[in-house]
Amino acid sequence: MGGLSFYRDDDGTITGRNLDTGFTVIDTDEEEVKRRLYENAGWDYTPPPPPVPPGFHRFALVHDEFGGAGFDDERYARLRENPPSGCEPDDWGCFALECERPGATLLAAVTDTVAEIRREYGLVMSSLGIEKPEEWYGEGKDGFKGRVVAHLLLMAAHRAALIGYSRDELVALLDAASTGTREDAEAAEGAEAEEDTEAEA
């Protein structure tokens, strides 16, 4: 399968590869890797927008129903005319919002925005519109990786509802799969090491 792939190496560099041509770029600058790959693929490259202010997060929200109507559908009239603060409507072949919103984390900003749209406009957004959620690069939970997580959670909630799964069933799966935070895991490992030391003594 063709396309572009990106991978962050253990030394901090980023490897980008055009799977169609075999062209490979390795650099510490993520945007430079992307620019050169786009150039090799013959695609237009658009530089990223300036950073958002501290405490704000940039993300998109999409309402894309299977077989549903597009951007101009009457259901989106209020959202087009009076979107939530910090969001701008955009036509992605479906209805989308490009947002810059405040939040303690990216996930918190997405959650608050989804809740506001559901409460004020009666719509549940279905994803963040990420085309290749299998890609995994960038640093921290408020970057691309965080957007992938939010995208997959929102898409899972949307599709689960379509086939009849309840909220409780989704939460049960998350609870079963959750391993806690990195700090929790490190604390557990430390406790096990202390028990081993005591047993040896």
N, C-alpha and C positions, 0 to 999 in steps of 0.2 A: 504494500500500500504506500502510495507516494505522499508528498507533503513535506512540511518542515518540522523538525524536532529540536528541542532544546533540553539540555541537561546540565545541572550544576555539579561540577566535579568536587572531589574532596579538598582540592587545593584552593578552592574559591573561584576558579575560572569557570566559564560557561562554554560548553561545546554545543554548537549549532550545526545541523546537518540538513542539506536538501536531499531528501530520500530519492528524488527523481534523478538528480544529476550526480549525486555522490559528493558534491561540494561541501567542505567542512570548514568551520571557523571556530577558533578557540581564542577567547579574550576574557578579560576581567570585567569589561563593560558590556552589560546585557543589551543595551540599545545598539551598540556597535555591531554585535553579533547579529541582531535582528536586521539591522540596516543592510549589512552585506549579504545576508541570506535572501532578503527581499530583492536586492539588486540582481543576484544570481538567478532568481526565479523569474525575473522580469516583472515583478510586482511594484506598484507604487508604495513608497515608504513614507509614512507620516510621523514626524517626531512626536514624542509624548507631550501632553500638555504640562504646564508648570505644576510643581508640587502644590497640593492642597494645604491650607493653613493648618497649624497644629490642632489636633483634636478632631479634624474632619477626615472623611474617607470618600474616595471616588469609586463608584460602582454603577452598574446598569441593572435594571429590573425589567423583566420581559413577561408579558401575558400572551402565551402562545398555546392555544387550544388545538388539539388534533382536528383538522378539518374546519377550524373556526375561521372567523372573518379577519380582515386585515386592520391596518392602522386606522382607517376611516370609519370603522364600525361605530354605530351610534352609542354603544355601551361605553365608549371611551370619550364621549363628548366633553364631559365635565373634567376629566383628567387632561385632555388636550387644552382646554380653555383656562383651567385653574389648577395646575399641578401642585403637588406638595412643595413647600419651600425647599429650594436647593435642587430641584429636579426639572429637567426639560424633556418634553415628549420628543420621540424620534421614531421614524419609520424604518424598521428592520425587516420589512416584509410581514411584520406583525407589530403589535403595539409595544413600544419600549420606552423606558425613562432613563435618561442619563443623569445621575445624581451625584452631588457633593453634599454629604450630610454629616452632622456631628455625632460623635459616639465615643464611649470609652474604648471600644475596639471596633474593627470593621464589622464583625458579626453583630455587635450591639446596634450599630448604625443601620445595617440591613434589617434587623429585626424590628426596630422602631418604625422604619419606613414601611415595611410590609404591613405592620399592624395599623398604621395610620391609613394606608390605602384601603385596607379591608374595612376599617371602621367608618371612614368618611366617604368612600366611593363604592363600597360593596364588591370589590374585586380582590381576589387572591392572586398575587403575581406568581408565575410558575417557575421562574429560574432567573439566573443572572446572565443568561445568553452566552455562556462560554462554549466555544465550538469544540475545543479539545480538552475536556476536563482530565483526561489521562496524563496530560503534561504536568510536570511538577518541578517548578524552578522559582527562584526568588527567595528572599529572606523574610522571616517573621510571619506572624499570623495575620498581619494587616496588609500583606501584599497579595501577589497572585495566588499563592497557596491558600490564603484565607478566602479569596473570592471563589476558588474551586470548592472549598468546603461548604460555603454558603450556597453556592449553585447546586451542589449535589443534595444538600438537605432540603432546599426549597423544591427542587425537581422531584425528589422522593416523596415529599408530602403531597405535592400536586398529583402525581401519578398513583400514589397509594389510594387517595380519595376516589380517583376515577374507577378503581376496581374494587372498592368497598372496604378497604382496610381502615380501621379506626385510629384515632389519635393514640389511644392507650396501647394499641398493638405496635405502633411505630416507636413509642417511648420505651416499650418493653425491649424491643430490638436494640435500641441505642444503649439502654442500661446493660443488656447482656454483652454487647460488644465493647463497651467503654472500659478503658484501662486506667482512667484517671489522668492526671497531669504528669508531665515529666518529673516534677518535684515529688509527686506521690510515689512514682516508680523508683526514684533514687532513694527516697526514705525507706521504702520497703526493702531495697537491696541492702541498705545500711543495717537495718534491723536483722536481716538474715545473716549478715557477716558477723554481727555481734553475737548472735546465737551460736554460730559455728565456733567462734573464739571461746565462748564460755564452755561449750561442750568439750573442746579439746583440753581445756584447763581441768 
